[in-house]
Amino acid sequence: LLNENARNTVNEIVPSTSPAYSLAAVLGPIVVLVGVNAPGVLIASFVPMLLIASAFNYLNKVDQDCGTTFSWVGRAMGPWMDWLGGWAIAMTGVLVVGSLADVAVRFTLLMLGQNEMAENRYLVMAIAVLVIIFMTWICVIGTQATSKVQNVLVLAQIAGLLILVAVALARAFTGSGTPGAPTPEWSWLNPFSQTPGALTGGLLLGVFAYWGWESAFNLSEETKDSSRIPGLAGLASTVILLITYVGTAIAVLAFLGPLVLAAQADQQEMIFATVAGDALGGWKWIVLAAVATSALASTQTTIIPASRTALSMARNQAIPSYFGKISAAHQTPSVSTWWV
C-alpha cells in the first residue's frame, strides 16, 4: 500500500521507537500496575499517540521543517517556547542514545553467550561509545545509507518478536507454559477495570513505548513528497506498533503469567532474556538478537531527530549558526550530527 519512499520512511520510524527494547522495558512495570490488563493499557496508550501523529501530519502539511516541534511551537507560541521545545528534543536524544547503545551491546554479548562480559559495566560502556561513533558516521554519510541499515535491523527485530509470539502462544495453549499462567481472555483488552491511579501509571509507561515515531517528520526536508509521506508513514507506524505490542504482551502474559512478569519488573528489559530462555531454549538467541537490533537501530535513529532539530535551530539563529553547516560531500548536517 505504501510506495518505496513511504516504506523507507516507515523503516526509519519503527526502529526509532525500538519496539523490542521498549516493550521489554515497560511490560513488567505495566503488569505490576494493571496485571493481565496490560494489553488493554497498551491499546489505550495508542489513542493519544494516534491523535498526536494526526496533528503532526497536518502540521507537516503546512510547514515541512526538520525542526518540527521547534518550528511549529515558534509559530504558535513565540520564540521563547520554541527554543525550550527544540532544546528539549535535542537534549532528549543526547541523553537517550547512551542507554540505547548500552542495551544493544549487552544483549549482543548475551546473544553470543558472553554473560560475564555483559556484566562488566566498563567494557560495555567502552563498546557502546564505539557503537555510537559508528552509527553517527553512518548518519553523516546520508539518509540513504541509514535507510539501508534500518531495513535490515527492523526486519530482524520484528522477525524475532513474531517467532517469540508464535512459540509462546503455542506453548501456552498446549499447556507447556509456566505453571499457573492464565489463558488469554477478551477482558485483558479492557484497560478500565483497574483503579484510576493504576491506569494512569500504566498509560504513562505505554506512551513511552510508542515514543519515537515522530522521527519521520525530522526527515521531511530529505523526503520526496514531503508534505504527505512523513504523515502517512507516522500514522502507519503507530498502527504497526499497536499490533506488535498488543500481540507480544498477550503472548508473554499467557506464557509466563503476571506474577512472574511482576516479580522481574525491576530488571526491565532483561525480561525478554528470561522469556527467550524458557520459551525457545537453545534458540533464545533469536529474541536476544531482536532486542539487540532494536536498541542498535534506535541508537542510530535517535541521533537523527536531535541533529535535525539542532539544524533548524541554527538556521533560525536560536543556537550558533555553525551547527547548521551542511556537509558538501554528503548533504547532511554533519556538525550537528557529530555534536549529538
N, C-alpha and C positions, 0 to 999 in steps of 0.2 A: 504493500500500500504506500510505502514511502519511497521517494526517488533516492538515487545513490547519495546525494548530498545530505538529505534528511537522515538516512541511515547512518552516515558517518557522524552526524551531529548527535544522534541518539547514542552512538557508541562513545561519544565524549561525555555524555551526561550520566549514563548508567554507572560507569566506574567512578564518577565524581561523588556519588552517594556511597560508594564502597559497600554494595548490598550485603555481601557475605560477612564482612567485618562489622558493619553497622548492626545487622541483625544479631550477630553473635554477642555484640557488646550490650545490646539493650534487652534482649529477650528474657534473660534471667531476672533482671530488676523489674521488668514489667510483670512477670509471673509472680514475683514477690508481692506486688501491689494488687493484682486483679486475678491471680490464679489462672484457671483454664479460659478465662475471657480475654486472654492476651490477643488472639486473632481478631476479636471484635474491637479491641482498643486500636490495633493497627489499622483497621478499616476506618474507625473514627478519626484517627490522626491523618488519614489520607484526605479527608474532606477539606480541612483548611489549606493543605498543600495544593490541592487541585484548584481551589479558588485563587490562591496566590499565583499559581502558574498561569491561570487565565488572565489575571491582572497584568502579569509580566508580558503576556502575549500581546495585549492591547497597548501597553506602554511601548513595547518594541515596535509596533506598527507605526507609532507616531515618531519615535526617536531611536534610531539604531546606533546607540552609543555603547562602546565596550565598557564604559564605567557603570552602566545600569543604575544601581541604587544612587551612586554619587550624582549622576546626571539628572535622573528623574526627581529625586528629592530636592535638588537645587532649583529645578523649575517650579516646584510646588511650594517650597518652604524656605528658600533663600540659601545664601552661601554658607552660613554657619552650620546649618543642619546637613547640607550636602557634604561638607568637609568631615563632619563627625561620622556620617554614614559610610563615606568612602574609606576613611581611615579604619573604621571598624571592620569592613570587609577585607581590606589588605592585611590587617594585623591578625584576623582570624585565620587566614591562610598561612601566615608565618607560624602561628602557634600550633596549628593542627598538623602541619606537614611532618613535623618531627615524630609525633606519636604514630602517624600512619606508617612511616618508614620503619619505625621500631617494630610494629606488628608484622610488617612484611618480612623483615629479617628473622624475627623469632619463629614465625610459622614456617618459613623456608628451612630453617635449621631443624625444626621438629619434623618436617616432612622428610628430611634427609637422615633422620634418626640421630641427630646430634643434640640430644637433650641437655647434656652438660653445657655445651656451648651456648644453647639458647638461654640458660640461666645466668650466664656471665654478662652482667649489665654493661660493662665497659667494652667488651668485644662487640656486643650487639649495637651499642651506641656508635662505635667506630665504623662498623659496616653500614649502619643506617645513614651516617653522614656521606659516605661514598655513594650510596644509592640515591640520595637527594641530589648530589652533584651530577650524577649520570642522568637522572631524569630531567634535571634542569637543562642540561646540554641538549637533550632531545627536544625540549620545548623551544629552545633557542633556534635549533635547526629549522623548525617550521611546523605548522599545524598539520601538513600532510604526513610528515614523519610521525607526529604524535598520533594521528588517527590510525595509522597502520599498526603501531604498537598497541593501541587501545582495542583494535579489532580482535587481536589475539587474546589479550588479557580478559576482555569482557566475555568472550566465548568460553574461556577456561573456567571462570568463576561461576557462570550460570550453569554450565555443564556439571560442575562439581555439586552445586546445590540441587540440581534435578536428580542426580544419582542418589544423593542423601535422602531426598524426599521419597523417591520410589522405594528404596530399600527399607527406610524407617517405617513407612506406611505398610509395606508388605509384611514386615516382621510384627508390627503391632496387630494387624488383623489376623495373623496366623497364630497369635498367642506366644510369640517368641521375643516379645519386647521385655522391658523392665517389669518385674512383678508388681502388680498394683497400679500400673499405668492405666488411665481411663480410656474408654472407647470414644472416639470423636462424636460429638453431638452438635446439632444446629445451634443450640444455646451458647456454644463457645463464641459465636459470631455476634452476640449481643453485648455491647460494652456497658449498657445501662443497668445491669444487675448488680453493680458494685456501688459503694458509697461515693459521694461526690469527690471526697478527698483522694481516694484511691484512683478514681477515674482521671482526675486532673493530673496526678503524678504520672500515670501511665501515658496520658496524651503528650505530656512534655517529652517523655522518652521516645515516644513514637514519632513525634515531629522531628526530633534529632535524626532518626533513622532515614527520613525522607530528604533531609537537607543535602544539597549538592546539585540538584537538577538545574539550578539557575546558571550553571557554567556555560550552557549553550548561548545564553544572551551576552556573555562576555566576549564571545567569538563572533558576534553578529556582523562586525565590520570585516571579517575574514570569511564570511559565508555567502554563497550565492543565494539570491532571492532572500536577502537579509531581513526584509520586513515580514516574511511568512515562515521560513523554515525553522528558525530558532524557537518560535512559539509552538509550532506543530511538534517539534522534537521534545520540547519541555512537557507538553501535555501527554504525549505518547509515553514518555519515560516514567511519569508518575504512575500511569496505569500499569506498566510493566513491573514497577517496583511493588505496587499493591499486590499483584498476583504472586510475585516471588515471595514477598514477606509473609502473606497470609498462608500460602501453601506450605512454606517451610516451618512456620510456627505450629501449624496443626500437626505436621508430621513429627516434629521433635517432641511436642507435648504428648502425642499418642504413644511414642516410643519410650520416652524417659519418664513421663509423668511430671506434674507440677512440683511435687516435693523434692525430687532430685534437682530440677532446674533452680528452684528457690534456694536450695542448700548450696549451690555452686554460683549464686549470683555475684558473690564478691570477687570471683575470678573472671567475670565478664566474658571477654572474647574467647577464653580458654574452654568455654562450654562446648564449642564445636569440636574441640580436640577430644573431649570425653565422648560426645555423641559418635564421632567418627570411629573411635576405638571400639565402642560397644556394638555399633550397627554394622560396620564394614570389616572389622578385624584387621587382617593384613592389608586390606585395601584402604585403610584410613587416610593414607597419603593423598587420596583424591580430594577429600574435604579440606585437609590441611593446605593443599595446593590452592583450593578455591579461596580460602581466607587470605593466603599469602598474595595471590594475584590480585585479589580485591583491594587489599591495602596498598599494594605496589601501584596499581592503576590509579587509585585515588591520590597517592603521593604526587603523581605527575599532574593529574587534572586539578589538584588543589593549587598548584603553582600558577596555573593559567589565569583564573579569575583575579587573584591578588595582583598579578603583574599587569593585567589589562586595566584593572581599577586604578593602579598607580599611573599607567599611561594616560588615562583620561584625566586624572587629577593634574598631571604635569601639563597637559595641553591647555588646561583651564587655569593654570598658574596657582593651583591650590597647594602644590609642592614644587620644588625646584624643577625647572624645565629639562634638566639633564636626564631625569627619569623617563622622559618621553622620547629619548633617542631611539631611532629605528635602525636595525642592522641593515646595511646596504646589501650584504650578501644573502641574507635570509628573510628580509622583510618582516621581522618580528621585533617587539620591544625588548631588545637584548639587555639593556641596562636594568630596567625594572624587573625582568625575569631573574637575572643573576642576583639582584638585590634581595628578592624574596628568598 
